[in-house]
Amino acid sequence: MMALKKFLYGILLMLFCALCCPGKASAETDGAADQIGEKTKDAVILLLLQPQIKAAVNTYYSEYITGNPNTELFYTDIAGIEKSDPAPNDGAYAWYNITVEVMPYIGAHNVIGKDRITVTVDVNGNAGVINFKHLESYDISQYYNVQGRYAGLIEYKGASLIQTTISRSSPRSNRLSGS
């Protein structure tokens, strides 16, 4: 399992390198093919970051509801990718900060909020959340204490979903999880 995880992060790293250092574009490539390629790259990046995204969302919402909200590709977008400058001790190696916006949901795609999460990925494929910001809250009162198939999955804990930021000061000061 650990080898597979490292392999997947290696693929993610190769995708970043391909995005940062594109080769010559073919004259035969049309706009539609380029658009499909970008959507595919985004989907692969989001799939590889899904464990970090899911863990951050579960941690935040565990204060407000029982059960874990779902996160899926169709409710997740890449807001930006930045190449960070290497630290003096890291030599020439850079880190990539990927910011995503996700809309977690419960039940039959009932969106409960909107969050912005920044994940840092290093050259070894290690990834970890360095910033979590809750952007929007939606009324979830209609979803708690439900009957039928969702009974017991969601129970409102009485706290209000408020705008919150959780951030680590530096990705290097606290080594990334997922190695």
N, C-alpha and C positions, 0 to 999 in steps of 0.2 A: 504494500500500500504506500509506504514511504517513497519507494523508488518511482512509483507511478506519479505521485504528487510532484516529485522533483522533475520528472520527465515533462509533465504538463506545464510546470513553471518555466522550464527550458523552452518549450514551444512558445509560451507567452513572450519570453525575452526575444526570441527570434522574430516574432511579429513586430515588436517594438523597433528592433533594428531595421526591419524592412520598411517600417513607416518613416523612420528618421533618415534613412539612406536609400531613397528609391533609385532604381536604375533608370535607364532610358525608357521612356514610354513608347510603346509600339504605335506606329501611325495607323494601324488597322484597328486599334482599340476604340470602341465607341463609348459614348457617355453612359448608356444603360449598363454596359459591362462593368464600367468603373464603379457605378453606384451599387451594383450587386456585390462587387468585391469589398467595398467599404462596409456594407451591412454585414457581410460574412465576417470580416475582421472584428467588427464591434461585437458580434455575437460570440465569437471565440474568446475574446478578452473577458466579456461578462461571464461566460461559463467558467472560465478559469478562476475568476475572482468570486464566484458564487459562495464558496465556504466562508470567506471573510465578510461578505455583504450580509449573509444570513446570520452569522454570529453577532455582528454589530446590531442588526435589527432586533434579534431575539433579546439581547441584553437590554436594549433601550425599552422595548415594549413590555418586558417582564415586570416592570414596576407598575404597569397600568392594567394589564390583563393576564389571565392565566392562559396557557396554551401559547404556541408560537405562531405569529403571522407568517404568511407565505410571501416569498419573493420570486418573481419570474422574469424572464427576459422581456416580455411584452410590457412590463411595468418598470423597466429599468433602462436608463439612457446614460451614455458616457457624456459627461459635461466637459471634460477636458483631460488631456494627458500632457504632463510637463516632465521634462528631463531635468533632474536636479543636479546642481554642481557637486562634483565629488568632494568629499571631505579630505583634508590633507593626509590623513592616515589611510584612506581608501585608495590611494594611488589614482589611476586613471579611470576607475570604475564609477559609473554614474548610477543614480537611482531614478526610477520613474514613479511619479505621483499620478495616479489615475483617480479622477473625481467622477463619481457616479451619482445620479439622482434616482431614487427608488421609491415606489409607492407600494408599501406592504399592504396585504389584504387578508381578510379572514373569510371563511365560508366560501360562498359562491362569488368570489371576486369583489367583495365589499371592501373598498379601499378605506384604510383607517388613518392614513397620514402620508406625508411626503418628507423624505430625508435626503440629505446630501452626505455622502461618505467618501473620504479620501483614503485610498490604499496605496502604500508604497511597495514597490517590487524592486529587489536588488538583482544584480547580475547572476546570483546563484539561484534565482527563482524563489527566494524567500519573500513572503508577502505578509503585510500586517496593516491593520487599520490605524491611521494616525489622526484622523479627525472624523467626528460624527456630529452632524447638526440637524436637529429636527426643524423642518421648515414650516410645515402646515399640519394642523390637526383637523380631523373630520369627526362629526358626531357619530359616536359608536353606540349610543344608548339603545338603538333599535336592535343591536346585535348581541348584547349581553343578556344573560338569563334566558336564552332561547330554548325552545322545546324541539323535539325531534332529533334529527341526525347531528345537529351541532351542539346538543345539550352537553354541558360539561367541558366543552372545548374552550369556550370564551366565558370568562366571568370577570366583570368589571370590578376593579379593586378600589374604586372610590377616588382615585387621584385624577386630576385633570391632565390631559396631554398638553404640556406647555412647551414653548420654544426653548430648546436646550442645546448646548454645545458641549461635546466631550472631546478633548484633544490632548494628545501627548506632545510634549514640548519639542522633541526631536526624534526622528526615527532611529538615529544612531545611539541615542542615550538609553534607549530601551530596545534591545535587540528584537527583531521581528519574530512573530510566531509563525508556525507553518513550516519550519525547516525539517 
